Amino acid sequence: MHQSPVHPEPLPTAHPERRAPNLSALALLLLLASACTTVPVRSDVAWPPPPETARVRFVNSIRQTADLGPSRTSELLRVVFGGDRDVTLGRPMGLALSPDGQRLYIADAGRGAVLVADFETKSLRELAGGDVVGSPFGIATDEKEAIYVADSVGRRVLVLSRLGVVMRVIGQKAGLLRPSGVAVDSKRGLLYVSDPASLKAEDHRVLVFTLDGDLVRVLGKGKGDGPGQFYFPVYLTLDAEGRLYVGDTMNFRLQVFGPDGSYLKSFGEHGDGPGMFARIKGLAFDGFKNLYVVEGEHAVVQLFNKDFDPLMFFGGIAPKLEFLELPSAIAIDQASGRIYVANEVNARVNVYELVNTKAEDSLPRAEASPATNGD
């Protein structure tokens, strides 16, 4: 079984086999704004399959500049700066979008660099290398497009400008052991950093800083499976109300905390059915308050409504670009309905989109199965 690079030591698991779970396709109450596409859309790969109405459709995969479409600007950049300015993904572990959705920032642990896919110039380039960001894992942006990068080996979070210049360093005095996930609450001026530490360490926790780097509070009551306790907290996300969702990886659940740090609830359990998890990875919300949870063990993305009812899943293991092998991070452009999912194996970022969906739509309860693939 593949192990997350966040954990250098083997982790316990009861399900070494990796297969797509049998998840239900229920109601998706969404309103999809029209999105601009830069490459032809593959209309034959979608979830759920016929006879159900497709709701999530594969668009393309991003591995290098050529995958972003032809552009005179990107060609000019290569002429001016040289061919080495065009990079190829190594092992993407973190994703974050610019506020306007025009730039996708990628924490690439394989390359030891932060990359930026620019949809305006149609280019993929290195923003900051390992000499600056160390071993990048989690990544997030604020409303001014400052970029927050967790350096899992350097035990710090760096704040970069759009030009890749380090503006400040956060967490060096807080005793971080292995910072991984990051999430930014621009409205309240808070930065959340998960620290999964190690198997032997007891301090599995989430630290809360101001955006200037002052420690506000620590979430986590020691390693364990009780309310407010963590066992390898890794990926993080925030909802529109500022509630924090923590992927409590080896407890096979998500825990939710209020903006004041209070414990609110948890959901999920170990398994391969709807609402169950074996290896929680990236988390994100769409514009309609639906939660997307990347399930690394089964290589799918599960969707939940605001009541945590499972809606559907997409992805699955298959030797095709539109499917997944070992997905990690996820980012969603809430305005356009574009969904970006990083894949560690055969490194790439898959792009999907919401389709055929209106607020009044309601899917009948039905069993989901692998996507249509045009075969």
ABEGO torsion letter per residue (X at the ends): XBBBAABABBBBBABABBBBBBBBBBBBBBBBBBBBBABBBBAABBOBBOABBBABBBABBBABAAAAEBBAAAAAAAAAAEAAABBBBABBABBBBBAAGABBBBBBAAAGBBBBBBAAAGBBBBABBAAAAEBBBBBBBBAAGBBBBBBAAAGBBBBBBAAGBBABBBGAAAGBABBBBBBBBAAAGBBBBBBAEBAABABBBBBBBBAAGBBABBBEAEBEABBGBBBGBBBBBBBAAGBBBBBBAAAGBBBBBBAAGBBABBBEBBEABBGBBABBBBBBBBAAGBBBBBBAAAGBBBBBBAAGBBABBBEEBBBBAABBABBBBBBBBAAAGBBBBBBABGBBBBBBBBBGBBAABBBBBBBBBBBBAGX
